Amino acid sequence: MSGLLDEVLAAHGGLERWRSVTALTAYGTFGGVLRSRFPGNRMANVTVRVQMAEQHAIFHGFPEDDQQAVFDRGDVRIETRNGTLITSRLNARAAFAGLSGLRRNLRWDALDAAYFAGYAWWNYLLTPILLTREGVTITEGDTWPEAGEQWRRLEVSFPLDIHTHSQRQTFYVDPAGLIRRHDYIAQPVGRWAHAAHYCSDHRLTAGLVFAARRRVCPRGPGGRPLPHPILVGLDVDQIEVEF
C-alpha cells in the first residue's frame, strides 16, 4: 500500500477496524438530476445493506415500498419483501451497451437502477478499505489546490472483476487524511459522464468515519467542477455497522 493510503485508512478508523466489519446498513435520501431516470418511487428514501466480503447490496422499499432490489456481484433482481422473485437480469452492465443502451440514455427500468445504485453504494460505503482489495493498483499523483488547501491524490486502477463507475478513478485527500473528492466517469450513465463527487460532513460511527453528505457535479476542462447541475445528492442520516 502507498503511504498516503495508510494515512487515509488511519483517518477513517484504521485498517484493522475496517477488516472486522461484516456488513453496513445506511439510511438516507437520494436527489439530483440522475434520480429522474429511476422508476417507481425513484428511491427517494434509501435503506441499503451492503456486505463487505462480497459485491452485494439490498435496497429495501425499491422500486415499490413493498419490494426490494438486490445487486449480487453484477447480477440484479427485484423481489417481494419476503424474497419471492419478481424479475432478474444476469450481467446487468452489458445491457447498458450497444442498441439496448439507447433507451437507457433517457430512462432506466428497475433492474438498471438496481445495478447502478447497487455497485455505487457498495463502492461508496466500502471506501477506503475498497482500495486494499486484490487487483486494485494505486499511485500517488500530484497535489491539487482546492478549498484553500493542497489535496493529495490517489490515482486508482480497478480490476475488471470489481463493479465500479470506471476502471480509472482519482481520490483527493485533505491534510487530515479524509477523502474529500472522488473523480470518475459514470460509464453506465454515459461515456460523457465525467463526474466530480464531493464528500463532506464526515462522522464517526462505531469507530469508522463516513461522509454523510455527497454531491456529484459535472467535471469540466482541466478537472474543474461545474457548479450545476447536481447530478446526484446523497445524504446519509444513519449507518449501522455489523461486526
KATACOR-V787056 format. One line per field, one symbol per residue. phi: phi as a letter, one per 30 degrees, with the letter a starting at -180 (. if undefined). burial: 1 if it has 9 or more other ideal C-beta (glycine too) atoms within 8 Angstrom, else 0. A space follows every 10 residues. Layout:
phi = ???
burial = ???
This chain:
phi = .ddddedddd dckjdddddd dcabbcbabb bjeddddddh diheccbbcc cddcdbbbcd ibdbdcbbcb cbhjcbacbd ecjddcaaad hdddddcidd dddddcbcdd dedddddddd dddddddcde dcdejdcbbc cddbdahibc cdbcccccdd dcdadadcbb ccbdedjddc abcacddddl ddddcccccb hdbcbhiccb ddbbbcbdcc eiiddcdbdd dbbcbcdabc ccc
burial = 0101111111 1111101100 1011111111 1101101110 1110011111 1100111111 1110001111 1101111111 0000000110 0110110001 1001000101 1111111111 1111111111 1100010101 0001010000 1111111100 0111110111 1111001111 1111111100 0011111111 0100100111 1111111111 0000100001 1111110010 100
